[in-house]
Amino acid sequence: MQTLRVENLTKTYGEKTLFEDVNFIINEGDRIGLIGTNGSGKTTMLNALAGLDPADSGELIAPNDYTIGYLMQQPVLDEDKTIRQAIFDGAGPGFQTIRRYEEVLAKYSANPEDEKLQAQFDKLSREMDQEDAWNVESNIATILSQLHVNDMDQQIGILSGGQKKRVGMAQVLIQAPDLLILDEPTNHLDFDSIKWLEEYLQSYKGALLVVTHDRYFLDQVATQIFELSFGKLYAYTGNYEDFVQQKAERVEREITAEHKQNQLYKKELAWMRTGAKARSTKQQARINRFNDLKENLHTLQVDGKVDINLGQQRLGKKVLEFQDATLTLGDHPIIKNFNLLVQGGQRIGITGVNGAGKSSFLNALAGEIKLDSGLRIQGETVRLGYYRQQTEEIPEDKRVIAYLDEVGQGVIGADGERISTTSLLEQFLFPRFMHGTLIRKLSGGEKRRLYLLKLLMEQPNVLLLDEPTNDLDIGTLTVLEDYLDNFNGTVITVSHDRYFLDKVADNLLVFQGQAQIDHYNGLFTEYLAKTLNTSKKKPTKVKVAVTEEVAKKAKVKTKLTYAEQIEYDKLEGEIEALEEKQAQLQTEMEQTPGTDYGKLGELQAQIDDLEVQSLEKMERWEELSQYI
């Protein structure tokens, strides 16, 4: 059994100890979720395990042939390489054979008359046989397909951030290491890909260590939870749901133990303060026990709670409205003749496929993008608060408290009492020693939390939230969900987080692309279960029917009918036309800026559709060709 043993791992950052003398074992087959508040050192620990940024002290003990694959939040890929080259970087010799086979196959398919390419293809086919690489190649094809990585010859430099994340995911999954480390793996994945990834990881032969804010993902995948808190590592058995209960029990036990310890210390301190004469006949052992007790006395550290107790402006019944609204960005339609009435107190969740224009829709709803046609109507009492996916530019050399003082010297709470900026920062898990800290010293998650606090200090009554779960730890998300549950205003949120949507939205707009939007009243997981079940059933029925029909015909057919001969003669030209159209779209995609997600998504959808048509015609050509 392949095992990684971690002993006495310690890492400090400046004056802060991220973790100290941490010990644990990762066995083959373990499924571990690593959680902790922003700034607790989760990513630092992953980097130490992967050897990217070694710990200050401690040991990593593993067999010499032990392999680790690490998917970072933002994968580091060579911008000049193709997807094919990047995916196979660092893989073993067998994978290099598969890569060479794939490259020669692509060239040979384009030039089937080239004898040199044919010889290379034959040679590599024999090597694939010798190394029994066909099953591996099939697994690679499945991984790429499920992650929607299609054109292997695209250059990394033109990909969007989401596409790069999927390429990085494919890269580590294909390597099948002994320990698979994934940092926020569900970011930028469509829901069908997340569902597939959950099933893939459940049957993964090696060990898994994952950091994610997706609590449903943790519930499906993890069988252990490691919590990094105040420099210590706590281990729990079970998934995220089990962790919540077990942690509450642990904290309660520690609070009880600390109370008993403090009571004992007070009692012994009173005895020690008595005069020397009174103590002279008492045991030296008791004095020694007091000294030990004093040395080990400490204040229990537990995670704080983000207590958001802010007031808000009154909101009328009518909030926002779209009447016959149409919006197109470039060649990408977002909405067409769309009508929407948003009322006070509503909870609307916006989700759907990547590149469908969800953020653009939210910008239009906020009035930051002008509609092509139709009306946007905003209620008179509306006070918008817009939490954007990209944090507004914050002066890096400004201090934390000065940044918030731009809004005002505190705010009025829900109880009518004034809350100072200092108190607000403490409620948002920024202790007093951090109030004068330069913003550039904060972690990404801490900056997002600070940005959220500034937004809520403005006391909006309508909240527009664009991917609010990105870069926020689970504890902060939980309290934000509770706050939104008690928020008297309207909430409209764009999110891919299934758990978060279930908690904060009961009315859904699901963007399918090309201005196609599904409306659904109910929980998102209910909608997802219905759509995924439907999509799974249809292909199965069609595949069985086609297979049976072909098998039946194969028993009796000896040659093509006249109509089938005409169909066969046309198929090659039709397949070539489809491939030519794909090549044109691919060229257009390569010339499209990587930041134009809308157009890239539209082009990719067209390429995928042509790929399906091409495969269908190829299968029909193969079926008919056996009778030529």
Stockholm file with secondary structure:
# STOCKHOLM 1.0

chainA/1-628         MQTLRVENLTKTYGEKTLFEDVNFIINEGDRIGLIGTNGSGKTTMLNALAGLDPADSGELIAPNDYTIGYLMQQPVLDEDKTIRQAIFDGAGPGFQTIRRYEEVLAKYSANPEDEKLQAQFDKLSREMDQEDAWNVESNIATILSQLHVNDMDQQIGILSGGQKKRVGMAQVLIQAPDLLILDEPTNHLDFDSIKWLEEYLQSYKGALLVVTHDRYFLDQVATQIFELSFGKLYAYTGNYEDFVQQKAERVEREITAEHKQNQLYKKELAWMRTGAKARSTKQQARINRFNDLKENLHTLQVDGKVDINLGQQRLGKKVLEFQDATLTLGDHPIIKNFNLLVQGGQRIGITGVNGAGKSSFLNALAGEIKLDSGLRIQGETVRLGYYRQQTEEIPEDKRVIAYLDEVGQGVIGADGERISTTSLLEQFLFPRFMHGTLIRKLSGGEKRRLYLLKLLMEQPNVLLLDEPTNDLDIGTLTVLEDYLDNFNGTVITVSHDRYFLDKVADNLLVFQGQAQIDHYNGLFTEYLAKTLNTSKKKPTKVKVAVTEEVAKKAKVKTKLTYAEQIEYDKLEGEIEALEEKQAQLQTEMEQTPGTDYGKLGELQAQIDDLEVQSLEKMERWEELSQYI
#=GR chainA/1-628 SS CCEEEEEEEEEEETTEEEEEEEEEEEETTCEEEEECCTTSSHHHHHHHHHTSSCCSEEEEECCTTCCEEEECSSCCCCTTSBHHHHHHTTCCHHHHHHHHHHHHHHHHHHCTTCHHHHHHHHHHHHHHHHTTCHHHHHHHHHHHHHTTCCCTTSBGGGCCHHHHHHHHHHHHHHHCCSEEEEESTTTTCCHHHHHHHHHHHHTCSSEEEEECSCHHHHHHHCSEEEEEETBEEEEEESCHHHHHHHHHHHHHHHHHHHHHHHHHHHHHHHHHTSCHHHHTTSCHHHHHHHHHHHHHCCCCCCCCCCCCCBCCCCCCSEEEEEEEEEEEETTEEEEEEEEEEEETTCEEEEEESTTSCHHHHHHHHTTSSCCSEEEEEECTTCCEEEECSSCCCCCTTSBHHHHHHTTCSCEEBTTSCEECHHHHHHHTTCCGGGTTSBGGGSCHHHHHHHHHHHHHHTCCSEEEEESTTTTCCHHHHHHHHHHHHHCCSEEEEECCCHHHHHHHCSEEEEEEETTEEEEEESCHHHHHHHHHHHHHHHHHHHHHHHHHHHHHHHHHCCSCCHHHHHHHHHHHHHHHHHHHHHHHHHHHHHHSCTTCHHHHHHHHHHHHHHHHHHHHHHHHHHHHHTTC
#=GC SS_cons         CCEEEEEEEEEEETTEEEEEEEEEEEETTCEEEEECCTTSSHHHHHHHHHTSSCCSEEEEECCTTCCEEEECSSCCCCTTSBHHHHHHTTCCHHHHHHHHHHHHHHHHHHCTTCHHHHHHHHHHHHHHHHTTCHHHHHHHHHHHHHTTCCCTTSBGGGCCHHHHHHHHHHHHHHHCCSEEEEESTTTTCCHHHHHHHHHHHHTCSSEEEEECSCHHHHHHHCSEEEEEETBEEEEEESCHHHHHHHHHHHHHHHHHHHHHHHHHHHHHHHHHTSCHHHHTTSCHHHHHHHHHHHHHCCCCCCCCCCCCCBCCCCCCSEEEEEEEEEEEETTEEEEEEEEEEEETTCEEEEEESTTSCHHHHHHHHTTSSCCSEEEEEECTTCCEEEECSSCCCCCTTSBHHHHHHTTCSCEEBTTSCEECHHHHHHHTTCCGGGTTSBGGGSCHHHHHHHHHHHHHHTCCSEEEEESTTTTCCHHHHHHHHHHHHHCCSEEEEECCCHHHHHHHCSEEEEEEETTEEEEEESCHHHHHHHHHHHHHHHHHHHHHHHHHHHHHHHHHCCSCCHHHHHHHHHHHHHHHHHHHHHHHHHHHHHHSCTTCHHHHHHHHHHHHHHHHHHHHHHHHHHHHHTTC
//
